[in-house]
Amino acid sequence: MAVEAEVLNELHRLRTRMPQLTGALAASVDGLVLAQDMPGVQPEGLAALTAAALGVGHRMVDLTARGEFCELLVRGAGGYVATYAAGPSAILTLLADGHANVGRLHLEGRRSGAHIAGLMAARHTPGPASSAQAYPAVPPVPPAPRDRPLSALPTRIPRQYRPQRGPDHGG
C-alpha cells in the first residue's frame, strides 16, 4: 500500500475517533498535499498556508529558545485550526468545530502526527536493495583554505577602534 493511502486511512480513522473534526490534512513541509479529508475546503490553499505557518512557528520557537516546533493552535469564531509536526518532512492540520475538546484535539493530533511521521520515515528508509546504485556517494568537500592562520591575527585593537574616553564618554 502506498504511503499516501496509509496516511489517508489515518486521517479517516482520526475523524472517526473525533467526530468534532470537520477536516484533516497531511501535507509536506513544502506545502504539497499528501492526503486530505476536508469536504468544502480547498486543500491546496490550506497546505500552502500550513507550510507558511510552520515556517513562522519554527521562527517563533527559535527566537524564544523554546526548542523544536511541535504544534500551533488557532482559534476562530467558528472553531479551531490545529497544526502538528509529523516528523521532519510532513505536517498535520486539523479543523475542529467550536465545541471540540481542545485537550482531546491535542491528544489525537499528536498521536496521528507521530503515526504519520512513522509512515513518512518508512517511505524514506532504503529497502533491502542497495541504494548505492541509485544514489552514488557524494565525495566530501575539502575545507576552504584560510587567508591566514589565527596566529597571524592582531592581538591588540587599533586605536581608531577603541572606545573614546572623556567627559562625554563616561570617563
ChimeraX attribute file (.defattr): number of C-alpha atoms within 10 A of each C-alpha:
attribute: neighborCount
match mode: 1-to-1
recipient: residues
	/A:1	5
	/A:2	8
	/A:3	16
	/A:4	18
	/A:5	12
	/A:6	15
	/A:7	23
	/A:8	19
	/A:9	15
	/A:10	20
	/A:11	26
	/A:12	15
	/A:13	12
	/A:14	19
	/A:15	19
	/A:16	11
	/A:17	11
	/A:18	15
	/A:19	12
	/A:20	17
	/A:21	22
	/A:22	18
	/A:23	23
	/A:24	26
	/A:25	24
	/A:26	32
	/A:27	24
	/A:28	21
	/A:29	22
	/A:30	16
	/A:31	21
	/A:32	18
	/A:33	20
	/A:34	20
	/A:35	22
	/A:36	25
	/A:37	18
	/A:38	16
	/A:39	10
	/A:40	8
	/A:41	13
	/A:42	10
	/A:43	23
	/A:44	16
	/A:45	12
	/A:46	17
	/A:47	25
	/A:48	18
	/A:49	13
	/A:50	28
	/A:51	20
	/A:52	15
	/A:53	14
	/A:54	23
	/A:55	14
	/A:56	14
	/A:57	18
	/A:58	17
	/A:59	13
	/A:60	14
	/A:61	14
	/A:62	13
	/A:63	10
	/A:64	8
	/A:65	9
	/A:66	10
	/A:67	11
	/A:68	11
	/A:69	17
	/A:70	17
	/A:71	20
	/A:72	17
	/A:73	14
	/A:74	10
	/A:75	12
	/A:76	10
	/A:77	7
	/A:78	10
	/A:79	17
	/A:80	21
	/A:81	19
	/A:82	21
	/A:83	28
	/A:84	25
	/A:85	25
	/A:86	29
	/A:87	20
	/A:88	11
	/A:89	15
	/A:90	23
	/A:91	28
	/A:92	30
	/A:93	24
	/A:94	26
	/A:95	21
	/A:96	23
	/A:97	18
	/A:98	15
	/A:99	11
	/A:100	16
	/A:101	13
	/A:102	14
	/A:103	9
	/A:104	11
	/A:105	19
	/A:106	18
	/A:107	12
	/A:108	17
	/A:109	24
	/A:110	19
	/A:111	15
	/A:112	22
	/A:113	27
	/A:114	17
	/A:115	16
	/A:116	27
	/A:117	21
	/A:118	13
	/A:119	19
	/A:120	21
	/A:121	17
	/A:122	12
	/A:123	13
	/A:124	9
	/A:125	9
	/A:126	11
	/A:127	9
	/A:128	6
	/A:129	8
	/A:130	9
	/A:131	12
	/A:132	9
	/A:133	8
	/A:134	8
	/A:135	8
	/A:136	8
	/A:137	9
	/A:138	6
	/A:139	6
	/A:140	6
	/A:141	6
	/A:142	6
	/A:143	6
	/A:144	6
	/A:145	7
	/A:146	7
	/A:147	7
	/A:148	8
	/A:149	8
	/A:150	8
	/A:151	7
	/A:152	8
	/A:153	8
	/A:154	8
	/A:155	7
	/A:156	7
	/A:157	8
	/A:158	8
	/A:159	8
	/A:160	7
	/A:161	7
	/A:162	9
	/A:163	8
	/A:164	12
	/A:165	9
	/A:166	8
	/A:167	7
	/A:168	7
	/A:169	8
	/A:170	7
	/A:171	7
